[in-house]
């Protein structure tokens, strides 16, 4: 079994496209994630700021889908802005890369390419909520920054492809997110609230622990937001550990 870790953290965004939406804690987040996801033999790829362009991230994910074999794990840790937008009566969510948005409908077909027996864990210290979020107007601290934006219309005015049916996934997919879909993921004091709480929690464990167990404890430990863990195509294989 090979463990692959793909880290993407974006503090600095292309201002010609997005204006000034820079963050300050995302590089810190993936540095923390690099530490707590590091196990003997783990293989790392790290992209930050201008390296984390949409096409580069898509290329890396496609390469993982081609090369990972049954028993392998991919831990994809993203820290940065998220967004949501409506198109043709449907609401879509997206991670915001340095130069473009990466909608989930572009990631879904890649996830469908992973082989049976592969486990993919997608961590997201970002959020999709916009101005109508239930917590958007209540920063938990004076130095708190929300990790979501209103995406420029020219980036969302596209025709989405047909969704890949989740039941066609061969691999097992874990979605480990910083908050619920209508909440804000906060950056407080130069670090993501989700990542910081997760890192502190993992330091308390004496050994690697199943991600499902970690999630249950994290839900009771974190303030200001409610992390989620969803599993697609749950297999009988071992639950990934962190």
C-alpha positions as CSV (number, residue, x, y, z in Angstrom):
1,X,0.0,0.0,0.0
2,X,1.3,3.4,-1.0
3,X,0.1,6.6,0.7
4,X,0.1,9.7,-1.5
5,X,-0.5,13.2,-0.1
6,X,-1.5,16.1,-2.4
7,X,-1.3,19.5,-0.6
8,X,-2.8,22.6,-2.1
9,X,-2.7,25.9,-0.2
10,X,-3.5,29.4,-1.6
11,X,-2.9,32.6,0.2
12,X,-2.2,34.8,-2.8
13,X,-4.7,34.9,-5.6
14,X,-4.4,36.4,-9.1
15,X,-5.6,40.0,-8.5
16,X,-6.3,40.6,-12.2
17,X,-9.0,37.9,-12.0
18,X,-10.3,38.1,-8.4
19,X,-9.2,41.4,-7.0
20,X,-7.7,41.4,-3.5
21,X,-9.1,38.3,-1.9
22,X,-5.8,37.1,-0.3
23,X,-5.7,35.0,2.8
24,X,-3.0,34.5,5.3
25,X,-3.2,31.0,6.8
26,X,-3.5,28.5,4.0
27,X,0.2,27.9,3.6
28,X,0.3,27.4,7.3
29,X,-2.5,24.9,7.0
30,X,-0.8,22.7,4.5
31,X,2.4,22.8,6.5
32,X,0.5,21.5,9.5
33,X,-1.2,18.9,7.2
34,X,2.1,17.8,5.9
35,X,3.2,17.1,9.4
36,X,0.1,15.2,10.6
37,X,-0.3,13.2,7.3
38,X,3.4,12.3,7.2
39,X,4.0,8.5,7.7
40,X,7.0,6.4,6.7
41,X,7.0,6.1,2.9
42,X,4.4,8.7,2.3
43,X,4.8,10.5,-1.1
44,X,4.1,14.2,-1.1
45,X,3.2,16.7,-3.8
46,X,2.8,20.3,-2.7
47,X,1.4,23.3,-4.6
48,X,1.0,26.8,-3.2
49,X,-0.1,30.2,-4.4
50,X,0.7,30.7,-8.1
51,X,1.7,27.0,-8.4
52,X,-1.8,26.0,-7.6
53,X,-3.4,26.8,-11.0
54,X,-6.6,25.0,-12.0
55,X,-5.0,23.1,-14.9
56,X,-2.1,22.0,-12.8
57,X,-4.3,20.7,-10.0
58,X,-6.5,18.8,-12.6
59,X,-3.4,17.3,-14.2
60,X,-2.1,16.1,-10.8
61,X,-5.5,14.5,-9.9
62,X,-5.7,12.8,-13.3
63,X,-2.2,11.4,-12.8
64,X,-3.2,10.0,-9.4
65,X,-6.3,8.4,-11.0
66,X,-4.1,6.7,-13.6
67,X,-1.3,5.5,-11.4
68,X,-2.8,4.6,-8.0
69,X,-3.4,0.8,-7.5
70,X,-5.7,-1.1,-5.3
71,X,-4.7,-0.6,-1.6
72,X,-3.3,2.8,-2.3
73,X,-4.5,6.0,-0.6
74,X,-4.7,9.6,-1.8
75,X,-5.1,12.3,0.8
76,X,-5.9,15.6,-1.1
77,X,-5.8,18.5,1.4
78,X,-7.0,21.9,0.1
79,X,-6.9,25.1,2.0
80,X,-8.2,28.3,0.4
81,X,-11.4,30.0,-0.7
82,X,-14.5,28.2,-1.8
83,X,-17.5,29.5,-3.7
84,X,-21.0,28.5,-4.9
85,X,-22.9,29.7,-7.9
86,X,-26.2,29.0,-9.7
87,X,-26.4,28.0,-13.3
88,X,-29.5,26.8,-15.1
89,X,-31.4,26.4,-11.9
90,X,-28.8,24.3,-10.2
91,X,-26.4,25.3,-7.4
92,X,-22.8,24.3,-7.9
93,X,-19.9,24.5,-5.5
94,X,-16.2,25.0,-6.3
95,X,-12.8,25.4,-4.8
96,X,-11.0,28.6,-5.8
97,X,-7.6,28.0,-7.4
98,X,-5.0,30.8,-7.9
99,X,-6.3,31.6,-11.4
100,X,-9.8,30.1,-11.7
101,X,-12.5,28.2,-9.9
102,X,-12.5,24.4,-9.9
103,X,-16.1,23.2,-9.6
104,X,-16.9,19.9,-8.1
105,X,-18.5,18.8,-11.4
106,X,-15.0,18.9,-12.9
107,X,-13.5,16.8,-10.0
108,X,-16.3,14.2,-10.0
109,X,-15.4,12.6,-13.3
110,X,-11.8,12.3,-12.2
111,X,-12.8,10.6,-9.0
112,X,-14.8,8.1,-11.1
113,X,-11.5,7.1,-12.8
114,X,-9.8,5.8,-9.6
115,X,-9.6,2.0,-9.5
116,X,-11.5,-0.3,-7.1
117,X,-9.6,-0.7,-3.9
118,X,-8.2,2.8,-3.9
119,X,-9.2,5.2,-1.1
120,X,-9.4,8.9,-1.7
121,X,-9.8,11.4,1.1
122,X,-10.6,15.0,0.2
123,X,-10.0,17.5,3.0
124,X,-11.3,21.0,2.5
125,X,-10.5,23.9,4.8
126,X,-12.7,26.3,2.8
127,X,-16.4,27.0,2.5
128,X,-19.1,27.4,-0.1
129,X,-21.3,29.8,1.8
130,X,-22.0,33.3,0.4
131,X,-23.6,36.4,1.7
132,X,-26.7,34.6,2.9
133,X,-24.8,32.2,5.2
134,X,-26.3,31.8,8.6
135,X,-23.0,32.7,10.2
136,X,-21.5,35.1,7.6
137,X,-22.2,38.2,9.7
138,X,-20.8,36.8,13.0
139,X,-17.0,36.7,12.9
140,X,-15.8,34.7,16.0
141,X,-12.8,37.1,16.5
142,X,-11.6,40.5,15.4
143,X,-8.9,38.8,13.3
144,X,-11.2,36.2,11.7
145,X,-11.4,36.0,7.9
146,X,-14.0,34.0,6.0
147,X,-12.8,31.6,3.4
148,X,-15.4,32.1,0.7
149,X,-16.0,34.5,-2.2
150,X,-18.5,35.5,-4.8
151,X,-16.9,34.2,-7.9
152,X,-16.6,36.6,-10.9
153,X,-19.5,36.0,-13.3
154,X,-17.2,35.3,-16.3
155,X,-15.9,32.3,-14.4
156,X,-19.3,30.9,-13.6
157,X,-21.1,31.6,-16.9
158,X,-20.3,28.2,-18.4
159,X,-22.5,25.2,-19.2
160,X,-21.7,22.4,-16.7
161,X,-21.3,18.9,-18.1
162,X,-23.5,16.1,-17.0
163,X,-22.8,14.8,-13.5
164,X,-21.1,11.5,-13.1
165,X,-23.3,9.1,-11.2
166,X,-21.8,8.5,-7.8
167,X,-22.8,4.9,-7.9
168,X,-20.3,4.4,-10.7
169,X,-17.4,5.2,-8.4
170,X,-15.0,2.2,-8.1
171,X,-12.9,3.8,-5.4
172,X,-14.0,4.7,-1.9
173,X,-14.2,8.5,-1.5
174,X,-14.2,10.4,1.8
175,X,-15.2,14.1,1.9
176,X,-13.9,15.7,5.1
177,X,-15.0,19.3,5.1
178,X,-14.4,22.2,7.5
179,X,-18.1,23.1,7.9
180,X,-21.6,22.5,6.7
181,X,-22.6,23.8,3.3
182,X,-24.4,26.9,4.6
183,X,-21.7,27.8,7.1
184,X,-18.4,29.8,7.0
185,X,-15.0,28.2,7.4
186,X,-13.0,30.7,9.4
187,X,-9.3,31.6,9.4
188,X,-8.4,33.0,12.8
189,X,-5.0,34.5,13.6
190,X,-3.3,33.2,10.4
191,X,-4.4,29.6,10.5
192,X,-7.6,27.7,9.5
193,X,-9.9,27.0,12.4
194,X,-10.5,23.5,11.0
195,X,-6.9,22.7,10.4
196,X,-5.6,24.1,13.7
197,X,-8.2,22.2,15.7
198,X,-7.5,19.0,13.8
199,X,-3.7,19.3,14.3
200,X,-4.1,19.9,18.0
201,X,-6.5,16.9,18.3
202,X,-4.1,14.6,16.4
203,X,-1.2,15.5,18.6
204,X,-3.2,14.1,21.5
205,X,-3.4,10.6,19.9
206,X,-0.5,8.3,20.6
207,X,-1.0,6.5,17.3
208,X,-2.7,6.9,13.9
209,X,-6.4,6.8,14.3
210,X,-9.3,6.0,12.0
211,X,-10.6,9.1,10.2
212,X,-14.1,8.2,11.4
213,X,-13.0,8.3,15.0
214,X,-11.1,11.5,14.5
215,X,-14.2,13.1,13.0
216,X,-16.4,12.2,15.9
217,X,-14.0,13.8,18.3
218,X,-13.4,16.8,16.1
219,X,-17.1,17.6,16.0
220,X,-17.1,18.0,19.8
221,X,-13.8,19.9,19.9
222,X,-14.1,22.7,17.3
223,X,-15.9,26.0,17.8
224,X,-17.7,28.3,15.4
225,X,-18.3,25.7,12.6
226,X,-19.5,22.1,12.1
227,X,-17.2,19.8,10.1
228,X,-18.7,17.1,7.9
229,X,-17.6,13.7,6.8
230,X,-19.3,11.9,3.9
231,X,-18.4,8.6,2.4
232,X,-19.1,7.5,-1.1
233,X,-19.0,3.8,-2.2
234,X,-17.9,2.7,1.3
235,X,-15.9,-0.5,1.0
236,X,-15.1,-3.3,3.3
237,X,-11.4,-2.3,3.3
238,X,-9.8,-0.6,6.3
239,X,-10.9,2.9,7.1
240,X,-8.0,5.3,6.4
241,X,-6.0,6.6,9.4
242,X,-4.5,10.0,10.1
